[in-house]
Amino acid sequence: MNVHRYPIKALAADYLRSAIGVLPPAALMLFADLIPFFIYAMAALALLFAGYGLRTAWRHATVLTVDGIGVRQGGPLGGLLDRQIPWSEMGSFRLRYYSTRRDGKGGWMQLILRGIENRGAIRMDSQLPGFDDIVRRAHAAAQDRGLAIDPATAANLPSFGLGNGESGPAPADAKSPS
């Protein structure tokens, strides 16, 4: 059984962005004499970035457990947002690449797993320590179950040393990390 958590180092930039988004609007609302329109706009910005900060804190507190049975996600809210997908009941395996630059370099991967009943997805990104091992295990389970691999996922699998064109060639506009 492998237990995975997002380290503070991987989330520090997200926490910082949240603070930068909350503090200036809050300071303006407290210390400046603003007309109501700007107060509402600043409050909306502060709430938006506070939500982003809460989402980051939730990711930080989430524990992912991967073993021979399946993958489980446990969060800070107990059973409310916990998910479990046994490998034998995995219904969908998707691997997405999100580029931060126009040339396709730089960015992150996101793994999305769904069960047969499709009650909720378990999402994890490449900032998670052990992400490569989880992708390999999930890919093996997808192959065991005979799941179709979409073109975008097939284009991203070679970066993990996986894939053999099981879904056919990727579309010309599909980008994979270099």
For each residue, the residues with C-beta under 8 A, 3 or more apart:
1: 65 66 67
2: 65 66 67 130 133
3: 63 64 65
4: 63 64 65 66 124 128 129 130 131 134
5: 60 62 63 64 128 129
6: 10 11 59 60 62 127 128
7: 10 11 129
8: 11 12 60
9: 12
10: 6 7 127 128
11: 6 7 8 14 15 56 59 60 127
12: 8 9 15 16
13: 16 17
14: 11 17 18 52 53 56 59
15: 11 12 18 19 53 56
16: 12 13 19 20
17: 13 14 20 21 49 52
18: 14 15 21 22 49 50 52 53 56
19: 15 16 22 23 53
20: 16 17 23 24 49
21: 17 18 24 25 45 46 48 49 52
22: 18 19 25 26 46 49 50 53
23: 19 20 26 27
24: 20 21 27 28
25: 21 22 28 29 42 43 45 46 49
26: 22 23 29 30 42 46
27: 23 24 30 31 32
28: 24 25 31 32 34 38 42
29: 25 26 32 34 39 42 43 46
30: 26 27
31: 27 28
32: 27 28 29
33:
34: 28 29 38 39 42
35: 38 39
36: 39 40
37: 40 41
38: 28 34 35 41 42
39: 29 34 35 36 42 43
40: 36 37 43 44
41: 37 38 44 45
42: 25 26 28 29 34 38 39 45 46
43: 25 29 39 40 46 47
44: 40 41 47 48
45: 21 25 41 42 48 49
46: 21 22 25 26 29 42 43 49 50
47: 43 44 50 51
48: 21 44 45 51 52
49: 17 18 20 21 22 25 45 46 52 53
50: 18 22 46 47 53 54
51: 47 48 54 55
52: 14 17 18 21 48 49 55 56
53: 14 15 18 19 22 49 50 56 57
54: 50 51 57 58
55: 51 52 58 59
56: 11 14 15 18 52 53 59 60
57: 53 54 60 61 76
58: 54 55 61 62 75 76 77 81
59: 6 11 14 55 56 62
60: 5 6 8 11 56 57
61: 57 58 75 76
62: 5 6 58 59 73 74 75 76
63: 3 4 5 73 74 75
64: 3 4 5 71 72 73 74 122 124 128 134
65: 1 2 3 4 71 72 74
66: 1 2 4 70 71 72 130 133 134 137
67: 1 2 70
68: 87
69: 86 87
70: 66 67 84 85 86 87 88 89 90
71: 64 65 66 84 85 87 113 122 134 138
72: 64 65 66 82 83 84 85
73: 62 63 64 81 82 83 84 122
74: 62 63 64 65 82
75: 58 61 62 63 78 80 81 82
76: 57 58 61 62
77: 58 80 81
78: 75 82
79: 82
80: 75 77
81: 58 73 75 77
82: 72 73 74 75 78 79
83: 72 73 119 120 121 122
84: 70 71 72 73
85: 70 71 72 89 90 113 114 115 122
86: 69 70 89 90 115
87: 68 69 70 71 90 137 141 144 145
88: 70 141 145
89: 70 85 86 115 116 117
90: 70 85 86 87 93 113 114 115 116 138 141 142 145 147
91: 114 115 116 117 118 147
92: 112 113 114 118 121 147
93: 90 111 112 113 138 139 141 142 147 149 153
94: 111 112 113 150 152 153
95: 109 110 111 112 135 152 153 156 157
96: 109 110 112 152 153 156
97: 107 108 109 152 155 156 175 176 177
98: 107 108 109 110
99: 102 104 105 106 107 175 177
100: 106 107 108
101: 104 105 106 107
102: 99
103:
104: 99 101 107 175 176 177 178
105: 99 101 177 178
106: 99 100 101
107: 97 98 99 100 101 104 177
108: 97 98 100 125 126 127
109: 95 96 97 98 125 126 131 135 156 159 177
110: 95 96 98 123 124 125 126
111: 93 94 95 123 124 125 131 134 135 138
112: 92 93 94 95 96 121 122 123
113: 71 85 90 92 93 94 121 122 123 138
114: 85 90 91 92 118 120 121 122
115: 85 86 89 90 91 118 119
116: 89 90 91
117: 89 91
118: 91 92 114 115
119: 83 115
120: 83 114
121: 83 92 112 113 114
122: 64 71 73 83 85 112 113 114
123: 110 111 112 113
124: 4 64 110 111 128 131 134
125: 108 109 110 111 128 131
126: 108 109 110 131
127: 6 10 11 108 131
128: 4 5 6 10 64 124 125 131 134
129: 4 5 7
130: 2 4 66 133 134
131: 4 109 111 124 125 126 127 128 134 135
132: 135 136 160
133: 2 66 130 136 137
134: 4 64 66 71 111 124 128 130 131 137 138
135: 95 109 111 131 132 138 139 160 162
136: 132 133 139 140 160 162
137: 66 87 133 134 140 141
138: 71 90 93 111 113 134 135 141 142
139: 93 135 136 142 143 157 160 162 163
140: 136 137 143 144
141: 87 88 90 93 137 138 144 145
142: 90 93 138 139 145 147 149
143: 139 140 146 147 166
144: 87 140 141
145: 87 88 90 141 142
146: 143
147: 90 91 92 93 142 143
148: 167
149: 93 142 153 154 157 163 166 167
150: 94 153 154 167
151: 154 155 167 168 169 170 171 174
152: 94 95 96 97 155 156 170 174
153: 93 94 95 96 149 150 156 157 167
154: 149 150 151 157 163 165 166 167 168 170
155: 97 151 152 158 170 174 175 176
156: 95 96 97 109 152 153 159 160 176 177
157: 95 139 149 153 154 160 162 163
158: 155 161 162 163 176
159: 109 156 176 177
160: 132 135 136 139 156 157 163
161: 158
162: 135 136 139 157 158
163: 139 149 154 157 158 160 166
164:
165: 154 168 169
166: 143 149 154 163
167: 148 149 150 151 153 154
168: 151 154 165
169: 151 165
170: 151 152 154 155 174 176
171: 151 174
172:
173:
174: 151 152 155 170 171
175: 97 99 104 155
176: 97 104 155 156 158 159 170
177: 97 99 104 105 107 109 156 159
178: 104 105
